[in-house]
């Protein structure tokens, strides 16, 4: 299932990377789905992060994962949203 639409499931007010640790498991699953779905879905996810108020740094790092392996992307997703 490559390049299917993936978005964040709910808005999250974020002021910095520490606030992201409180993200929901639905956001983690959305990120993992984007990793599996491919570059287009990852790009949509990064755009959604910006729209939902994630920090510029988090969004920049998200964009840097576009061409990484699925496993690398999944590890990043888990580090960002999984705790």
N, C-alpha and C positions, 0 to 999 in steps of 0.2 A: 504494500500500500504506500506508494511513494507520492510525494507532492500533494497530499490532501490538506485541506484547510485545517489549521490548528490555531486556537486562540486561547487566551487566558479565560478562565471560567468566571472570575469575579474581580471587581476592582480591589486594589489594595493600596492604601496610602503608605508610601514608603519615603523616608527621609534619608536613608543611607543603607549601606549593605547589611548592617546588623538587623534592621527591621525586616529584611527579606527572610530571616530565619523563622519568622512567624507565619510564613506563607502557608497556604492550605495544601493538603495532599492532592487536591484537584489541580492546583497549579503545577505541582511536581509532575503529575501524570500528563498534563498538557505539554510540558517541556519534554518529557521522555517521548511522547508521541511525535513531537516535532523532530526530535533527533532521529527517530526511526523512519520518518516520512521523507526526509531528504531536504535539499537546499531550499527549495521554495517554501516549504512549511517552516523551516528554521527562520527564514527571513520574515515570514508573517509573524512568527512568535516574537522576534526581536522588535518589530514595529509595534506589536501589541504591548510589549513591556514598556516602551516609551509612552504610549497612550495611557497606560495604567499608572504612570507616575514613578516608575523605577528610576533610580539614579542614572545620570549620564554614564557613569563608570560601569554600572551593571549592564547597561544597554550596549556600550562599546565592547565589553567582553563577550556579550552574546553574539554580536556580529562577527567577532573573531573566531567563533566556533563553526561558522557556516561550512567550511570545507574540511573540518576535522573528521576523524572517524566517528562512527556511531558510538562506539564505546567511550571515546574521549568526551563526546557531547553528553552522553548519559552520566558519566562521572561528574561533569560540571553541573548538570541539572540537579543531581543528588546533593552535591555540595551546597548549591545555592538554595534549593527549596526543600531538601529532605530533613532538615533538623529543626 
